Amino acid sequence: MTALAVIFVFLAASIALGLRARRGKDMDLEQWSVGGRGFGTIFVFLLLAGEIYTTFTFLGASGWAYGKGAPAYYILCYASLAYVLSYWLLPPIWRYAKEHRLISQSDFFVAKFKSPLLGSIVALVGVSAMIPYLVLQLKGLGIIVSVASYGHISSHWAIVLGTIALTAYVTISGIHGSAWTALLKDIVILAVVLFLGLYLPLHYFDGLGNMFHAVDHAKPDFLTLPSSGMSASWFASTVLLSAIGFYMWPHTFSASYTAQNEKVFRRNAIFMPLYQLVLLFVFFAGFAAILVVPGLKGADADLSLLRITTATFPPWLVGIVGGAGLLTALVPGSLLLMTSATCLAKNVYRVARPATSDAQVAGLAKVLVPVLALVSLYFTFNGGSSLVSLLLMGYALVTQLFPAVLGSLLRRPEVTKQGAAAGILTGVATVAAVTLTGVTIGTLLPFLPQAVKDLNVGIIALVLNVAVTLAVSAATRKKTLPAPSVATASAINSTDKVGN
C-alpha cells in the first residue's frame, strides 16, 4: 500500500496544481485554450519539448527497446529533427496566429485558405488522430498504476479514476493547468529516468558496456537494424514521417500559439534536441530488463520498465516511479482532451451553426471534454495494439496535414483550398485502408527491392497526398492568386475575437 499512497500523492498534487492555475484569470476560450498567448520560454518549452515525455516514452520506448531492439532508436531521432524544423516552421505560424487571433489548428487552415469547410475537415482528421493518442495515455496510465501499486488497484479502475481527475482539471483550468502540471512532470520524470537508466545497468551488470555485451551475447544482432522488415529504409522513412508530423498534432500546433513572441521558438530549438538525449536512459532501462525480467511478449513488452522496477526497488521508490508515470499520462492527456473539444466546438459545430456566440462555443468546448473522455475510455477498454503502434497510427494521420501547411507558408501560394482538401482526404483514406487491411508496400508490390518494400507504408499515403494536392491545385488555381488579405482573414475569423 506504500507505493499506492505515494502515487495518490502525485495525483493529488497534479489536481491541486491544475485547479490553482486558473486563479485570477477570466477563463474565456482564448485563456482556456492558448493561455492568452502569454507563455514565456519555460512554459512553451514544457508544452512543446516536454510533450515528448508521455506514457509512450515512459513505457513504449522502453518496451520497444526490450521487444524490438535497434528499431527503437527511431524514437530518439525523429523528435530531434522536428525540433530543428521548428526553428523555421513555428515562427511564421505564430506570427499568423497572433495577427489573426487564431485559437485552434483548424483556424489556421480556415484563415489561410479562406475555407471554413476545410477547417472542419482538418478538425475531424485531428480528432481522429488524437483519440488513439489519448487512448495510448489512458492505457499507459492503467498499466503504470496497476503494476506500480503491486495490483492493489486494477488497471480498469486506475484508468477510470485518472480520467475523472483529468477531465476535472482540464474543464476548470484549461491549458494553464496543463502547463503547471507539466512543470512538475518534467522535474520528476527527468530525475526518475536518469536514475533508472544509470542505476539498473550498474546494479545488474556493473556498467553500461557490460550490459550491452550481455544483451548481445544473449540475443545476437538484437542491437543492430535487421536486413529486412524494420530495416534501415523502414527506419529512415519512419523518422522522416514522424519528424514532419511532429508539429502537425493539433495540440502541439496550437500550443505554439501560447508563446509571447517568436524568439521563444528559436531559443528553444537550440536546446530541445539535447533534451531528447534523456530518452537514452529509458532505452537503458529497457535493455537491462531483457535479462532481468525475460519472457514478456507482444504488447506485454510495455511492462518491462515497471517489472524491473518492482523487482529491484522498495515500495516507496516504486511509488515515485509510478507517480512519475502517472504525470506522463495526465499532462499530454489534458492537452489532447482540451484541443479535441476546442476543434469540435469551434471548427465543426460553429461551422454548422454560424450564429453560435463566443460564450456558447467556450461552454460547448468544456461540455465536450467529458464526452470525449468517455469515448476514449470506450476505445481504451475495447482495443488492442501496443503503445508504439497506437502512436504510429496517429502520426500517419496528422502527417497528411503537412503538405497543405507547407504550401500555405510559401510567398506565392501554390496550394488551393480544393487541392488541400483533396490531398488531405486522399492521404487519410489511404491511412485508413492500410490500417484496416494491414497491408504493407511489400504485400502490395512484392516484386520491388527489399529496401523499397520496407519503407513505412505512410509514405504511400503522403506521396498520394502530395500528388493529388498538386494536381487538384493546378486544376483549380486562378491565373493570379491574390495574397491573403487582412480584411478577408478578419472576416473569416470575426468570431475568433474572444473576449473583445
C-alpha positions in Angstrom: 0.0 0.0 0.0 3.0 2.3 0.4 3.5 2.6 -3.4 -0.2 3.3 -3.9 -0.2 6.0 -1.3 2.8 7.7 -3.0 1.0 7.5 -6.4 -2.1 9.2 -4.9 0.1 12.0 -3.5 1.3 12.7 -7.1 -2.3 12.6 -8.3 -3.5 15.0 -5.6 -0.6 17.3 -6.4 -1.4 17.4 -10.1 -5.1 18.1 -9.4 -4.1 20.9 -6.9 -1.7 22.5 -9.4 -4.3 22.3 -12.2 -7.0 23.9 -10.1 -4.8 26.6 -8.7 -3.6 27.6 -12.2 -6.9 29.3 -13.0 -6.8 31.8 -10.2 -7.2 35.4 -11.2 -8.0 34.5 -14.8 -11.1 35.1 -16.8 -11.3 31.7 -18.5 -12.8 32.6 -21.9 -11.9 30.4 -24.8 -8.6 32.2 -25.5 -7.4 31.9 -22.0 -8.7 28.3 -21.6 -7.1 27.0 -24.8 -4.0 29.1 -25.6 -3.3 30.8 -22.2 -4.0 34.3 -23.5 -0.8 34.0 -25.7 1.3 35.0 -22.7 3.6 32.0 -22.0 7.3 32.5 -21.9 10.2 30.3 -22.8 9.9 27.8 -20.0 6.2 27.0 -20.3 6.4 26.8 -24.1 9.4 24.6 -23.8 7.5 22.3 -21.4 4.4 22.2 -23.7 6.5 21.5 -26.9 9.7 19.7 -25.8 8.2 18.3 -22.6 5.3 16.9 -24.7 7.6 14.1 -25.9 7.7 12.6 -22.3 4.4 10.8 -22.3 3.4 7.3 -21.3 4.7 6.4 -24.7 8.2 7.5 -23.7 7.9 6.0 -20.3 6.6 2.6 -21.3 6.6 2.4 -25.1 10.2 3.4 -25.7 11.5 1.0 -23.0 9.0 -1.6 -24.4 10.4 -1.4 -27.9 14.0 -1.4 -26.6 13.0 -4.6 -24.8 11.0 -6.3 -27.5 12.5 -5.0 -30.8 16.0 -3.7 -30.0 17.6 -1.4 -32.5 14.4 -0.2 -34.4 13.5 1.6 -31.1 16.3 4.1 -31.9 13.9 5.8 -34.3 12.2 7.3 -31.2 15.5 9.0 -30.3 15.9 10.5 -33.8 12.6 11.9 -35.1 11.9 14.5 -32.4 15.4 15.9 -32.6 14.8 16.6 -36.3 11.4 18.0 -35.6 12.9 20.4 -33.1 15.4 21.6 -35.7 12.5 22.1 -38.1 10.7 24.2 -35.5 13.3 26.9 -35.9 11.9 27.8 -39.3 8.4 26.3 -39.1 6.9 27.7 -35.9 7.7 31.5 -36.1 5.7 32.1 -39.2 2.8 30.0 -37.9 2.9 32.0 -34.6 3.0 35.4 -36.4 0.0 34.5 -38.5 -1.9 33.1 -35.5 -1.2 36.2 -33.4 -2.2 38.6 -36.2 -5.5 36.8 -36.8 -6.2 35.8 -33.2 -6.4 32.1 -34.1 -7.3 29.6 -31.4 -7.0 26.1 -32.9 -5.0 24.4 -35.7 -8.2 24.3 -37.8 -8.4 28.2 -37.6 -5.1 28.3 -39.4 -6.5 26.4 -42.4 -9.7 28.5 -42.3 -7.8 31.8 -42.5 -5.0 30.7 -44.9 -7.4 29.0 -47.4 -10.5 31.1 -46.7 -12.5 27.9 -46.2 -14.4 27.1 -43.0 -15.3 23.7 -44.6 -11.6 22.8 -44.9 -11.2 23.8 -41.2 -13.9 21.3 -40.3 -12.1 18.6 -42.3 -8.8 19.3 -40.5 -10.6 19.3 -37.2 -12.1 15.9 -37.8 -8.8 14.5 -39.0 -7.1 15.9 -36.0 -9.6 14.5 -33.5 -9.4 11.1 -35.3 -5.7 11.1 -34.7 -5.8 12.4 -31.1 -8.3 9.8 -29.9 -5.7 6.9 -30.4 -3.1 9.1 -28.8 -5.4 9.7 -25.8 -6.1 6.0 -25.7 -2.4 5.5 -25.5 -2.1 7.8 -22.5 -5.0 6.0 -20.7 -3.6 2.6 -21.4 -0.3 3.6 -20.1 -1.9 5.2 -17.0 -3.7 1.9 -16.2 -0.5 -0.1 -16.7 1.6 2.2 -14.5 -0.8 2.5 -11.6 -1.7 -1.2 -11.6 1.8 -2.6 -11.7 3.4 0.1 -9.5 0.7 -0.4 -6.8 1.5 -4.2 -6.9 -2.0 -4.9 -8.1 -3.8 -3.1 -5.2 -5.7 -1.1 -7.7 -6.7 -2.7 -11.0 -5.8 -1.2 -14.4 -9.5 -0.6 -15.1 -10.1 1.5 -12.0 -6.8 3.3 -12.4 -7.9 4.4 -15.9 -11.4 5.5 -14.7 -10.0 7.5 -11.7 -7.3 9.1 -13.8 -9.8 10.1 -16.4 -12.1 11.7 -13.9 -9.2 13.7 -12.4 -8.0 14.6 -15.9 -11.5 15.8 -17.0 -12.0 17.9 -13.9 -8.9 20.0 -14.1 -9.0 20.3 -17.9 -12.5 21.6 -17.7 -11.7 24.1 -14.9 -8.2 25.3 -15.8 -7.6 24.5 -19.5 -4.0 24.9 -20.7 -2.9 26.8 -17.6 -3.4 23.6 -15.6 -1.6 21.6 -18.2 1.4 24.0 -18.2 1.8 24.0 -14.4 1.4 20.2 -14.1 4.0 19.9 -17.0 6.5 21.7 -14.8 6.1 19.1 -12.0 6.0 16.3 -14.5 9.3 17.2 -16.2 11.2 17.7 -13.0 10.1 14.3 -11.6 10.4 12.3 -14.9 13.9 13.6 -15.6 15.0 12.6 -12.1 13.4 9.2 -12.4 14.5 8.4 -15.9 18.1 9.4 -15.2 18.2 7.4 -12.0 16.8 4.2 -13.6 18.9 4.4 -16.7 22.1 4.7 -14.7 21.3 2.6 -11.7 19.9 -0.6 -13.3 22.8 -1.3 -15.6 25.3 -0.6 -12.8 23.3 -2.8 -10.3 22.8 -5.8 -12.6 25.8 -5.6 -15.0 28.4 -3.4 -13.4 28.1 -0.8 -16.1 26.6 0.1 -19.5 29.3 -1.7 -21.5 28.8 -5.0 -19.7 25.1 -4.7 -20.1 25.3 -4.3 -23.9 27.8 -7.2 -24.1 25.4 -9.4 -22.1 22.4 -8.4 -24.3 24.4 -9.0 -27.5 25.6 -12.4 -26.2 22.0 -13.5 -25.2 20.4 -12.1 -28.4 22.9 -11.7 -31.2 22.2 -8.9 -33.7 19.4 -7.5 -31.5 21.2 -4.2 -31.2 21.5 -3.7 -35.0 18.9 -3.0 -37.6 17.7 -6.1 -39.4 18.3 -6.6 -43.1 14.5 -6.8 -43.8 11.3 -5.7 -42.1 12.3 -2.9 -39.7 15.5 -2.3 -41.8 17.4 0.9 -42.5 14.9 2.0 -45.1 12.0 1.5 -42.6 14.0 3.4 -40.0 14.7 6.4 -42.3 11.2 6.6 -43.6 9.6 6.3 -40.2 11.9 9.0 -38.8 11.0 11.3 -41.7 7.3 10.8 -41.4 7.3 11.3 -37.6 9.6 14.4 -37.8 7.3 16.2 -40.3 4.2 15.1 -38.4 5.5 16.1 -35.0 4.1 19.7 -35.1 1.0 18.6 -37.1 -0.6 17.2 -34.0 -3.4 19.7 -33.2 -2.5 20.1 -29.6 1.2 20.7 -30.4 0.3 23.1 -33.3 -2.0 25.2 -31.2 0.4 25.1 -28.2 2.7 27.2 -30.3 0.1 30.0 -30.2 0.8 30.4 -26.4 4.2 32.0 -26.9 4.8 35.6 -26.0 7.0 36.2 -29.1 8.6 34.2 -31.9 12.1 34.4 -30.3 10.8 31.8 -27.8 10.9 29.1 -30.6 14.4 29.9 -31.8 15.8 29.8 -28.2 14.0 26.5 -27.6 15.1 25.0 -30.9 18.8 25.3 -29.7 18.2 23.2 -26.5 15.3 20.9 -27.3 17.4 18.3 -29.3 19.7 18.0 -26.2 16.6 17.3 -24.1 15.9 14.3 -26.4 19.1 12.6 -25.2 17.3 11.8 -21.9 15.5 9.1 -23.9 18.7 7.1 -24.0 18.2 6.4 -20.3 14.8 5.0 -21.0 16.4 2.6 -23.5 19.0 1.6 -21.0 16.2 0.5 -18.6 14.5 -1.5 -21.3 17.7 -3.2 -22.4 18.5 -4.1 -18.7 15.1 -5.6 -18.4 15.7 -8.1 -21.3 17.9 -10.3 -19.0 16.4 -9.4 -15.6 12.7 -9.9 -16.4 12.7 -12.1 -19.6 9.7 -13.6 -21.4 7.5 -10.6 -22.0 5.9 -11.0 -25.4 4.0 -8.6 -27.7 2.2 -5.7 -26.0 3.4 -7.0 -22.6 6.9 -5.7 -23.5 5.5 -2.3 -22.5 5.6 -3.6 -18.9 9.3 -4.1 -19.0 10.3 -0.9 -17.2 7.8 -1.4 -14.4 8.5 -5.0 -14.0 12.3 -4.5 -13.5 11.4 -1.5 -11.2 9.2 -3.6 -8.9 11.8 -6.4 -8.9 14.6 -4.1 -7.9 13.4 -1.3 -5.5 11.4 -0.9 -2.3 7.7 0.0 -2.5 8.2 3.7 -1.7 10.6 4.1 -4.6 8.3 2.1 -6.9 5.6 4.6 -5.9 7.7 7.5 -7.0 8.3 5.8 -10.4 4.6 5.1 -10.6 3.8 8.7 -9.7 6.1 10.0 -12.4 4.5 7.7 -14.9 1.0 9.0 -13.8 2.1 12.5 -14.7 3.3 11.5 -18.1 -0.3 10.4 -18.8 -2.1 13.4 -17.3 -0.3 16.3 -18.9 -0.5 15.2 -22.6 -3.9 13.7 -21.9 -5.1 17.1 -20.8 -3.8 18.8 -23.9 -5.4 16.2 -26.1 -8.8 16.4 -24.5 -8.8 20.2 -24.5 -7.7 20.6 -28.1 -10.1 17.9 -29.4 -13.0 19.7 -27.6 -12.0 23.1 -28.9 -11.7 21.9 -32.5 -15.1 20.2 -32.5 -16.9 23.1 -30.8 -15.2 25.9 -32.8 -14.5 24.4 -36.2 -17.2 21.8 -36.6 -20.3 22.8 -34.6 -19.9 26.6 -35.2 -19.5 26.0 -39.0 -22.8 24.1 -38.9 -24.4 26.8 -36.8 -22.7 30.1 -37.5 -24.9 32.1 -35.1 -23.3 30.4 -32.1 -21.7 33.0 -29.8 -18.2 33.0 -28.4 -19.6 32.2 -24.9 -21.6 29.3 -26.3 -18.5 27.9 -28.1 -16.5 28.1 -24.9 -19.2 26.4 -22.9 -19.6 23.7 -25.5 -15.9 23.0 -25.6 -15.9 22.4 -21.9 -19.0 20.2 -22.1 -17.3 18.1 -24.8 -14.3 17.4 -22.6 -16.1 14.6 -20.5 -17.9 13.4 -23.7 -14.5 12.8 -25.4 -13.1 11.3 -22.2 -15.9 8.7 -22.3 -15.3 7.9 -26.0 -11.6 7.4 -25.2 -12.5 5.2 -22.3 -14.6 3.0 -24.6 -11.7 2.5 -27.0 -9.3 2.0 -24.2 -11.3 -0.9 -22.8 -12.2 -2.3 -26.2 -9.0 -2.0 -28.2 -5.6 -3.8 -28.6 -2.3 -2.7 -30.1 1.0 -1.8 -28.3 1.6 1.7 -27.2 4.0 2.4 -30.1 1.6 1.0 -32.7 -1.1 3.4 -31.5 1.3 6.3 -31.8 2.4 5.4 -35.3 -1.2 5.2 -36.4 -1.9 8.7 -35.1 1.3 10.1 -36.8 0.3 8.6 -40.1 -3.0 10.6 -39.9 -1.6 14.0 -38.8 1.3 13.9 -41.2 -1.3 14.2 -44.0 -1.7 17.9 -42.9 1.9 18.8 -43.6 1.8 19.4 -47.4 -1.0 21.9 -47.0 0.6 23.7 -44.1 3.9 23.9 -46.0 2.2 25.1 -49.2 0.3 27.8 -47.2 3.6 29.3 -45.9 5.1 29.9 -49.4 5.3 33.5 -50.5 3.3 32.7 -53.6 0.5 30.2 -52.6 0.7 27.2 -54.8 -2.0 25.1 -53.0 -5.7 25.9 -53.3 -8.3 25.1 -50.8 -9.7 22.4 -53.2 -6.2 20.9 -53.6 -5.5 21.0 -49.8 -8.9 19.3 -49.1 -8.4 16.6 -51.8 -4.9 15.8 -50.7 -5.7 15.5 -47.0 -8.8 13.3 -47.7 -6.7 11.1 -50.1 -4.0 10.7 -47.5 -6.3 10.0 -44.7 -8.3 7.5 -46.7 -5.1 5.7 -47.6 -4.0 5.5 -44.0 -7.5 4.2 -43.0 -7.4 1.5 -45.8 -3.8 0.5 -44.8 -4.7 0.3 -41.1 -7.8 -1.7 -41.6 -6.3 -4.2 -44.1 -2.8 -4.4 -42.5 -1.1 -4.2 -45.9 2.5 -3.1 -46.5 4.4 -1.9 -49.5 5.8 -5.4 -49.7 2.4 -7.1 -49.8 1.1 -4.6 -52.4 4.2 -4.7 -54.6 6.2 -7.9 -53.8 8.4 -7.5 -56.9 10.1 -4.4 -55.6 13.6 -4.4 -54.0 13.6 -5.2 -50.3 14.7 -1.6 -49.3 11.6 -0.2 -51.0 9.3 -2.9 -49.6 10.4 -2.0 -46.1 9.5 1.7 -46.4 7.0 2.9 -43.8 3.6 2.4 -45.5 2.7 6.0 -44.5 5.0 7.0 -47.4 2.3 5.8 -49.8 -0.3 8.0 -48.2 2.0 11.0 -48.2 3.1 10.6 -51.8 -0.6 10.2 -52.9 -1.5 13.2 -50.8 1.2 15.4 -52.5 0.3 14.2 -56.0 -3.4 14.9 -55.5 -2.8 18.2 -53.8 -0.6 19.5 -56.7 -2.9 18.1 -59.4 -6.1 19.5 -58.0 -4.4 22.8 -57.1 -3.2 23.2 -60.7 -6.7 22.5 -62.0 -8.4 24.9 -59.6 -5.8 27.7 -59.4 -6.6 31.0 -60.9 -4.1 32.7 -63.2 -3.3 35.2 -60.4 -3.9 34.2 -56.8 -4.3 37.3 -54.6 -2.3 37.4 -51.4 -4.3 36.7 -48.3 -5.7 40.0 -47.1 -6.1 41.0 -43.5 -9.7 42.1 -44.2 -10.7 38.7 -45.6 -9.0 36.8 -42.8 -10.5 39.1 -40.2 -14.0 38.5 -41.7 -13.4 34.7 -41.6 -12.2 35.0 -38.0 -14.5 37.7 -36.7 -16.0 35.1 -34.4 -12.5 34.3 -33.1 -12.0 37.7 -31.3 -12.6 36.1 -28.0 -13.0 38.4 -25.1 -13.1 41.6 -27.3 
